[in-house]
Amino acid sequence: MRQNLLTESKAGFRLVLDPPARVGPSTATFDVVRSMVGTFRTGGAEAAAAVLVDADRAPDDEHLWAVVGELVSQLPASDGVAKALTAIQRNAGAIRNVAKGVATRRADADPKARPTLFDATGSARP
């Protein structure tokens, strides 16, 4: 926990808010939010939406949006991460819509992910 969530210095412990190197389906919700902050700063709503898709999270994941809200309320308003999180909250509808579109485009581009007439899970039965 100290390496991934907290850092220790002479002044005490500090919450790690730097974005992780990458996210995936097994990434913790807090890390997905950190990644959304990092990508939002450089790429806006589209980049934050892509993080949701990369992490295989539903665009309306209540836990994820609760973490965003809690961090906004806990961080000082002048903090850069808090400003990005506030912008993410304001653009939540756009981020959700873009994430749905990105997920649909990726599914359409992957023939294994497309459902067929034979199997609703996306693969034909033998």
Residue, then its C-alpha position, 0 to 999 in steps of 0.5 A: m500500500r505504501q508504494n502504490l497509494l502512499t509515499e512517506s517523507k520526513a513530513g509524513f505520509r502523502l497520497v500518491l496522485d500521479p497517474p499509473a503507467r497503464v490500466g487494465p481490467s484488474t486495475a483498482t478503481f482509485d488507479v483508474v481515476r488517477s489515470m483519468v486525471g492524467t489523461f484528462r489534463t493532456g487529452g480532455a474528455e476523449a482521453a479520460a473516456a479511453v481510460l474507462v474503456d481500457a480499464d473495461r469499466a462501465p461509463d456509469d460505474e458508481h464506485l468510480w464516480a464516487v471516488v472522483g467526488e470524494l477526492v474533489s471534496q478532500l483535496p484543496a480547490s487550488d490543487g491541480v489534481a482537484k482542478a482536473l477532477t472537478a473538470i472531469q465531474r463537470n464533463a461526466g456526461a460527455i466522458r460517459n458518451v464518448a466512452k460508450g462510443v469508443a467501446t462500440r467502435r472497438a467492439d465493431a473493429d474486433p470480429k471476436a467481440r461482435p455477437t453473431l446469430f449463433d451465440a450472443t457472447g460473440s463467438a459462433r458455436p462449433 
